Amino acid sequence: MKHDLYKLAEQYHLSNSEQALLQAVVEAADQNAQYSVREFAARNYTSPAAIIRLSKKLGYTGYTDMVYRLQFLLQNEISNRTHASHITSFIGEIPPEQIHSFLALLAKNRQGPILITGTGFCAPLRDFLVRKLLVLGYHAIGTNSYEVYENNALQAKLVIAISKSGTTDTIVKPVQDARRLGMDVVAFTGGQHSPIAQQADPAFILLDDKILDDRNLTANYFYARVLILFEYLMDLSLDPRDTTGEAFPPANLP
């Protein structure tokens, strides 16, 4: 598995060759390969001295220390992933078919624009989803403009709508326009029987702790559930297997 070492490379000012070498070290550590520094150097067409220099540059005492510490970090990462099943205790059980549908839609719209709409307290969620999709290489656009949805000048085929109640007029209209023009709609909402939920497929229905608190004067974890669920879905899109090992359609297919 290829790891994202961007921040490490930036922090330690690694050259391209050093980044490639570090990637190889991490992959070997991930596979729990027990190479000596000479064996590893031979397998990667480099010298033991270059590997030692890299380990020192990263703050390790040497090759063995670097591999040991990287294995420890990777083991913690694997351990953290095993807790993914506990997410459902907070966001609720998500039907597997909805996850399949969402990941398939992402794959289908990998190259085209994805419109994301959300207002009020959901506006920051909209912005987060946009930024997350952008860094993953999707063409995400956050907009609530009626004009964008009425004639679909951007030629988008997927809309993601976020609304706690699912009845917000400024979200209902874009969703209805999207459906009228044959676009797919995904919804994150607390309103199971709301207009937005009825128009979307899939519609992720998340617990709204305070349905009658329209102004959000008290604590409501609906918004946190949206973020956690979306991160969970993005994790599956990158490594498309659920906690039982069942394969999901990867979202990075062409």
N, C-alpha and C positions, 0 to 999 in steps of 0.2 A: 504493500500500500504506500503510495506516495504521500509524504507529509508536507504540510505547508510550513516552510521554514523562513518565511519572509521577514518576520520580526527579528529572529535570531541573526539572519544575514545582515539586517540593517543595524542591529545593536552592536555587532562585533565587526562590522565593515568587512564582510567576507567577499572575496572575489568570486567570480563565476565558477572557477575550478574548485575553490574551497566549498562553495555551496553544493556542488555536485558530489564532492567527497563526503561532506556531512550527511547528505541525503543517503548515500550508500551506507554510512555508519549506522544511521537511524534504522534503515531497512534491515540491516543485519541484526541489530539489537532487537528489532521487532520480531524477527524470526528466531530469536534466542540462539543465533549462530555463535559457536565458540571458536573463533579464529584468533590465531596469534597475530601480532602486528605485522609480521612478515607475510603470513598467509593472506591476510586481508589486503595488504599492499599489492601482492601478486595478482590477486583476483580483480583488483581495480586499476591495474596498470599504473601504479604510482610507487613511491618509495616510502619505506617506514619513516624516514625523516619528515616527509611532508605530512604524514598522519600525526606524528608527534607535535609538529609545529601547530597544526590545527587544534589539537587537544589543548595545548598551552594557550593558544589565542582565545579559546572558549573558557579558560579559567580552570581547566582540569589539570591534574598532576601528570597525566600521561594517557596513553591509549586505553589501558585497562580501566583506569578510573573513569574515563569518558564513557566507555561502553557500559560499565556497571551502573553509572548514574543515569544514563539514557534508558537502560532497561528498567530501572526503578520508576522513572517518569512514565514510560510506556505502560508499565504494569498498573500504575495508578490510573492511567487513562482508561485501560480496559476495565478496571474495577469500577470506575465511575460510570462506564457505559452499562454495566450490569444493573445499575439503579434505574435505567430507563423505564423498566416495567413499573416502577413506583410512581411514575408521572401520572398514570391513569388514576391514582388515588386522589389526585388534585384536579385534573381536568375532566375526569370521568372516562368511562369506556368509549373508545372511538371504534365504530364498526370497521373491520378490515376492508370491506368493499369501498368505503369512503376514502380510505387511505390510498387504495389502489387507484381509484378514480382521480384523486388529486395529483398523484405522481404521474399518472398517464397524461393528464392535461398539461403538466409542466413539460413533460417530454415533447408533447405535440406542439407546444408553443415556445420551444427553446429559442428559435430564431426570430420570432415575431414579437411585437409589443404586447405587454401585459399591463392592463389598466387597473389601478387600485384606488378605491374610493372609501372615504371615511371622514366624518366631521366631528366637531366637538371634542369630547374626551377620546374619541377614536382616531382623531387626526394624528396624534403622535404614533399610534399603532400603524396607521397607513404609511407614515414616513419611515418607520422602522422596517416594515415589510419591503418597501421600495429599496432602501439601502442594502438590506440583506440580499435581495434578489440581484441587485446590480453587482455586488462583489462576487456573486456566484456566476456572473456572466449572462444573466437574463436582461432583457430590455424592458425594465419596469418603469412605469410612469404613474406618479400619484396625482390624481386630478379629480375634482368634483364638478368640473365645468359641464353643464348640460350640453353645450355645443359639441363637445368631444364625443359624447355618447349618442346624440341625436342622429348624426350622419356618419359616424365612425370614420372620419377623414383619416385617422391614423391606421386604419385597416387592422385593428386589433381583433383577436378572436377569443380572448380570455379576459374576464373581469373578476377581480377579487373585491368583495364588498365586506366592510366591517361595520356592524351596527348592534349595539347592546339590545335595543328593543326590537329591531328588525322592522320598525314602522316609520323611521325617520324619512320624511318626504324627500329631503335632498339626496337620500341614498336610494329610495324606492324608485324614483324616476330614472336615474341612470341605469339601474338594474333592469327595469322594464324596457327601456330603449335598447339595451344590450340584447335582451332576449328577443325583442321584435326583429332585430337585425341578424339574428341567428348566432349570436356570440355565446360562448360558454360562460357560466357564472359560478363562482365559488363564494360561499358566504361563511362568515364567522359571526355568529349572533347568539343572543340569549333568548330570542323569541321563536320558539319551536313552530308555532302556527302563524308566524308573521308573513307579510307579503314577500319579504326578502328571502326567507327560508323556503317559501313555496316556489319561488322562481329559480332557486339555485340548485345545482347538482354537481358536487355534493354541497350540503349545508351542514356545517359543523355547529351543533347546538351545545353551547357551553353554559354552565350554571350562572345565572344572574342572581347574586345574593340578595339584592335589594331592588326588586322589580318596581316598587312604588316610589323609589327615591330617584326621581327624574333628574334632579340637579346634582346628584352624587355628593350629598352632604355628609354621608357616612361611608365607612369602608366598604368597598365592593371589589372582589377579586376577579370579576369577569375579565377585566383588562389584562391582568397578569396571566390568566388562563389562555387568552388569545396568544400572547407572546410565547408562552411555554409550549403550547400546541404547535405553533408555527415553527419554532426552533426544532421541535421533535420531528415534524414533517420534513424540514430541511435536512436534518441529520439522516433520515431515511432516504432522502433523494441522493445523498452523497454515498451512503453505504446501505443500499436498498434491501435490508433484511430486518425483520422484526425480531423481538427477543426470543422467539421460538426457532429462528433460523429460516423462516419462510421468506422466499425472495419476493420483493416488490419490484415493479417496473422502474428502472432507474430513470431519473429525470434528465440525465445528461446524454441521452441518446440523440443522434442527429435527427 
